[in-house]
Amino acid sequence: MTSADLHTALLRPAVLQILRAAGFGHARPVVIDTATDLAARYFLLLASSTAQNAFNTHNTFVPTIQDVRLALTQAGALVPQMSTAEEGLRDAVEIEGVMVPFEDLRGVQGFVTWAQGPVNKEIRRIAGFGDDANVEEIAAGLDEQEDYLTALKKKHSKTGEESRYQGTILGKDTELQTVSIIGGPAASIAEWTQQSLSTAQTATLPDADEPATPATSGISSAPLTPIESE
């Protein structure tokens, strides 16, 4: 399975839950695949635009919230929204006694209201978060309620998530264990590797007291044969 197939397989259940929350009870597999592909392409567009905005703004691919906001604006998710040039023409505003440049936040506020509003109430319920769920705690990973993916993993794991999914993309990373060598020249593989590299480097270094011998080719070092004249 390639990484693209794995990511599609992980995104497909989320798309199914969203369609279910929107009121769809049945769909052909090709429709589900198409909706999943569209969602993946949209996320890829947002991610690539965010990375490009970060590089153009501060010469690094580590994004900030401003880079994400600009990517959402470019994708048409934040409307109505002024452009950066239009915002620059507006006068600065005073916030808590400090003058800051004007920012059009209507699109951001509308997006937050839509995400937290009653439109997505059923999606939050399907995902495992009730009406009392705190959106900020969910985003920070501090909410105690389990989402549907965590509940699904526990349902299909009889031995527990730690043992079945450890070392995979669905679980925690595997902790590297030190391999000890008993009766060998070194106590561990890492120490043996370091000793081998040091020995190899020492063997290739020339002796400081030995005079350097100029390199000669095989032809120049061969004995000369006199040419006899007839």
Disulfide bonds with the S-S distance in Angstrom:
none
